[in-house]
Amino acid sequence: MGLLTWQDICKKYKDTWVAITEREQDAVGSLIRGHVAYAHPQRKMFYAHLKSHFPHGNLAVRYTGAVTVPLFAAR
């Protein structure tokens, strides 16, 4: 699949963690478009997969759902 806009990524991968390559960002680092290399709705499973399959990857990681605070709570 080709590059998707951030809006299209949010629609296609609703409430999901996404790893994005070939990305284009604006001057402040907001994602404009990119290629979704991996997606998973569960954060723990998402990061476990990234660790084993993309150990040195140049990825942008984003969550497409609503963020609740604290985002990085104790596991």
C-alpha contacts under 8 A as a table, 3 or more apart, distances in Angstrom:
res1	aa1	res2	aa2	distance
1	M	35	H	7.40
2	G	34	G	7.99
2	G	35	H	6.18
3	L	22	E	7.71
3	L	33	R	6.18
3	L	34	G	4.76
3	L	35	H	4.71
3	L	36	V	7.83
4	L	7	Q	7.99
4	L	8	D	5.88
4	L	9	I	6.13
4	L	33	R	5.28
4	L	34	G	5.49
4	L	35	H	6.25
4	L	36	V	7.91
5	T	8	D	5.14
5	T	9	I	6.22
5	T	32	I	5.79
5	T	33	R	4.03
5	T	34	G	6.59
6	W	9	I	4.99
6	W	10	C	6.19
6	W	31	L	6.28
6	W	32	I	5.55
6	W	33	R	5.28
6	W	34	G	7.50
7	Q	10	C	5.17
7	Q	11	K	6.37
8	D	11	K	5.07
8	D	12	K	6.06
9	I	12	K	5.19
9	I	13	Y	5.72
9	I	14	K	7.84
9	I	36	V	7.83
9	I	64	T	7.67
10	C	13	Y	5.33
10	C	14	K	5.33
10	C	15	D	7.73
10	C	64	T	5.14
10	C	65	G	7.65
11	K	14	K	5.48
13	Y	16	T	5.50
13	Y	17	W	7.99
13	Y	18	V	7.77
13	Y	39	A	7.44
13	Y	64	T	6.83
14	K	64	T	5.77
14	K	65	G	6.21
15	D	41	P	6.38
15	D	63	Y	6.78
15	D	64	T	5.04
15	D	65	G	3.97
15	D	66	A	7.32
16	T	39	A	6.51
16	T	40	H	5.61
16	T	41	P	4.09
16	T	42	Q	7.21
16	T	63	Y	5.68
16	T	64	T	5.45
16	T	65	G	6.51
17	W	39	A	5.53
17	W	40	H	5.39
17	W	41	P	5.61
17	W	42	Q	7.14
17	W	43	R	6.47
17	W	46	F	6.76
17	W	61	V	7.14
17	W	62	R	5.85
17	W	63	Y	4.46
17	W	64	T	6.48
18	V	36	V	6.44
18	V	37	A	7.58
18	V	38	Y	5.83
18	V	39	A	4.37
18	V	40	H	6.72
18	V	61	V	5.73
18	V	62	R	5.46
18	V	63	Y	6.24
18	V	64	T	7.57
19	A	36	V	5.82
19	A	37	A	5.60
19	A	38	Y	5.20
19	A	39	A	6.30
19	A	59	L	5.85
19	A	60	A	5.68
19	A	61	V	4.69
19	A	62	R	6.75
20	I	23	R	6.51
20	I	34	G	5.93
20	I	35	H	5.36
20	I	36	V	4.56
20	I	37	A	5.59
20	I	38	Y	7.33
20	I	59	L	5.41
20	I	60	A	5.01
20	I	61	V	6.31
20	I	62	R	7.95
21	T	34	G	5.93
21	T	35	H	5.17
21	T	36	V	6.43
21	T	37	A	6.32
21	T	58	N	6.98
21	T	59	L	5.36
21	T	60	A	6.66
22	E	34	G	5.29
22	E	35	H	5.73
23	R	31	L	7.15
23	R	32	I	7.49
23	R	33	R	5.67
23	R	34	G	3.95
23	R	35	H	6.59
23	R	60	A	7.72
24	E	31	L	6.20
24	E	32	I	5.52
24	E	33	R	5.36
24	E	34	G	6.14
25	Q	28	V	7.66
25	Q	29	G	5.23
25	Q	30	S	5.31
25	Q	31	L	4.49
25	Q	32	I	5.20
25	Q	33	R	7.21
26	D	29	G	5.30
26	D	30	S	5.47
26	D	31	L	6.63
26	D	32	I	6.65
27	A	30	S	7.53
31	L	34	G	7.71
36	V	39	A	7.07
39	A	46	F	6.98
40	H	43	R	7.22
40	H	45	M	7.12
40	H	46	F	5.38
41	P	46	F	7.38
42	Q	45	M	5.51
42	Q	46	F	6.03
43	R	46	F	4.97
43	R	47	Y	6.19
44	K	47	Y	5.46
44	K	48	A	6.21
45	M	48	A	5.07
45	M	49	H	6.19
46	F	49	H	5.33
46	F	50	L	6.30
47	Y	50	L	4.94
47	Y	51	K	6.02
48	A	51	K	5.21
48	A	52	S	6.51
49	H	52	S	5.36
49	H	53	H	5.89
49	H	54	F	7.74
50	L	53	H	5.20
50	L	54	F	4.94
50	L	55	P	6.67
51	K	54	F	5.79
51	K	55	P	5.13
52	S	55	P	6.06
54	F	57	G	4.91
63	Y	66	A	7.92
63	Y	67	V	7.71
67	V	71	L	6.76
68	T	71	L	5.92
69	V	72	F	7.93
70	P	73	A	5.57
